[in-house]
Every structure is written in structure tokens, then in C-alpha cells.
């Protein structure tokens, strides 16, 4: 029985070491910001290249007849706006769901904290969740 308790305690310590600390959360946010900035720079480069290509290609294109039913096709900008508006609503619903799950689990989480009898496991501040 003592071995099982020691194993469980070691497992709990291992899990605690994987959880992000406040410092890790700041590090994660900084990395996310860097990723977003890199993506923006890449997107700007692509937009610039597409603009140059469109300018060059337009001057090389022969005059053509309009596509059949082109007037019935949705505007590309409207499709993008509609799609991202839906995705904004979808992401907000997912956030609400995740928050509701945490709220529903709060009694269990609070009971787990109380069962530690005020003891909190210490974790190295340098540990970052992977």
C-alpha cells in the first residue's frame, strides 16, 4: 500500500511539473506573439507578390468574354467576410463551452485543493510545459 501511495505522489508531482507556471505563461504568450508577427510578415510578403503578379498578368491578358453565370456568383470578399464572421461566432461558442466545463468542474477542483490540507507542491519556476 505504501508503494502505491508513493507512486501516486510521484505521479502527482510529475503532473504538477508539467503544468505551466506564471513565468511559463508569460513565455508562452511571448512565443505566440513572435509567431503571429512572423505570420504577419510572411502574409505581407505574399500580398505584395500577388499584387505585383496581378499587375503584370493583367497587362498580358487578352480581352475575354465574361464567364457564364458570373453575375450569380457570390462576391469573393463577401464570402471571406461571411466565413470569418461564422468562425468568430464558432470560436466564441467554443470559449464559452470551455469556460462552462471549468465552472462545472470547479467543485471537484476545489475539493482536490482542499484535500491537500493546505499543502501545495512546489515546482521549479524554470519548468515550462511541453
C-alpha distance (Angstrom), angle and dihedral (degrees) to the residues before:
residue distance angle dihedral
X1 . . .
X2 3.80 . .
X3 3.82 90.1 .
X4 3.80 90.7 53.2
X5 3.81 90.9 50.3
X6 3.81 91.0 48.7
X7 3.81 90.4 48.5
X8 3.80 91.4 49.9
X9 3.81 91.5 47.8
X10 3.81 91.0 49.2
X11 3.81 89.8 48.7
X12 3.81 91.4 50.2
X13 3.81 90.9 49.5
X14 3.81 89.7 49.8
X15 3.81 91.3 51.5
X16 3.82 91.1 47.5
X17 3.79 90.2 52.7
X18 3.80 89.4 55.1
X19 3.80 93.8 53.0
X20 3.78 114.7 96.4
X21 3.77 117.5 -106.3
X22 3.80 123.4 -145.9
X23 3.80 88.3 -95.6
X24 3.80 91.0 50.1
X25 3.80 90.3 51.1
X26 3.80 89.8 54.8
X27 3.80 90.0 48.4
X28 3.79 91.6 49.3
X29 3.81 90.6 50.3
X30 3.81 91.0 49.9
X31 3.81 91.0 50.6
X32 3.81 90.9 47.9
X33 3.81 89.8 51.7
X34 3.80 90.6 51.0
X35 3.81 91.3 49.2
X36 3.80 91.4 50.2
X37 3.81 91.5 48.6
X38 3.81 90.8 50.2
X39 3.80 90.8 49.1
X40 3.84 90.6 49.8
X41 3.80 91.7 50.8
X42 3.79 91.0 49.1
X43 3.79 91.2 47.7
X44 3.81 91.4 49.7
X45 3.80 89.7 52.7
X46 3.81 91.7 49.9
X47 3.82 92.2 47.6
X48 3.80 89.7 50.9
X49 3.82 92.5 49.4
X50 3.81 92.8 46.8
X51 3.82 89.6 50.5
X52 3.81 91.6 51.8
X53 3.79 91.2 45.7
X54 3.82 91.9 49.1
X55 3.81 91.0 50.9
X56 3.81 91.9 50.3
X57 3.80 95.5 41.3
X58 3.81 93.3 48.8
X59 3.77 91.7 58.8
X60 3.82 90.7 50.8
X61 3.81 97.2 47.6
X62 3.78 118.7 102.7
X63 3.78 117.0 -133.8
X64 3.80 109.4 -88.2
X65 3.75 137.8 -172.3
X66 3.80 117.9 -103.2
X67 3.78 116.3 -94.4
X68 3.78 115.4 -99.0
X69 3.81 111.4 -97.2
X70 3.82 91.0 8.4
X71 3.79 88.8 136.7
X72 3.81 89.0 61.0
X73 3.79 95.5 51.9
X74 3.80 116.9 101.0
X75 3.77 118.1 -108.3
X76 3.83 109.5 -98.5
X77 3.80 92.2 -134.1
X78 3.80 90.9 51.9
X79 3.81 90.5 50.8
X80 3.81 91.4 51.5
X81 3.83 91.9 47.1
X82 3.80 92.3 47.7
X83 3.80 93.2 47.0
X84 3.80 94.4 49.6
X85 3.81 92.0 44.4
X86 3.81 87.7 55.8
X87 3.80 91.4 46.7
X88 3.83 90.3 50.4
X89 3.81 89.8 53.7
X90 3.82 91.2 44.3
X91 3.81 93.0 50.6
X92 3.83 90.9 47.5
X93 3.82 89.2 52.0
X94 3.81 90.4 50.0
X95 3.82 90.4 50.5
X96 3.82 90.3 49.7
X97 3.81 89.1 49.6
X98 3.82 93.2 50.1
X99 3.80 90.8 47.7
X100 3.82 90.9 49.1
X101 3.81 90.4 50.9
X102 3.81 90.4 52.1
X103 3.81 90.7 47.4
X104 3.80 91.0 49.2
X105 3.80 91.2 49.6
X106 3.81 93.9 45.8
X107 3.87 94.8 97.7
X108 3.79 89.8 54.2
X109 3.79 92.9 45.1
X110 3.82 91.1 47.8
X111 3.82 90.8 48.6
X112 3.81 89.3 52.1
X113 3.78 91.1 51.9
X114 3.81 91.3 47.4
X115 3.81 92.2 49.8
X116 3.79 89.2 61.1
X117 3.83 85.7 71.1
X118 3.74 91.2 -131.2
X119 3.81 92.7 -52.1
X120 3.77 115.4 130.0
X121 3.74 122.4 -168.3
X122 3.74 113.3 -121.2
X123 3.75 119.8 -128.7
X124 3.75 130.0 -166.8
X125 3.80 109.1 -102.0
X126 3.80 89.2 -137.6
X127 3.81 93.6 63.0
X128 3.78 113.2 108.8
X129 3.79 122.0 -168.7
X130 3.77 114.1 -113.6
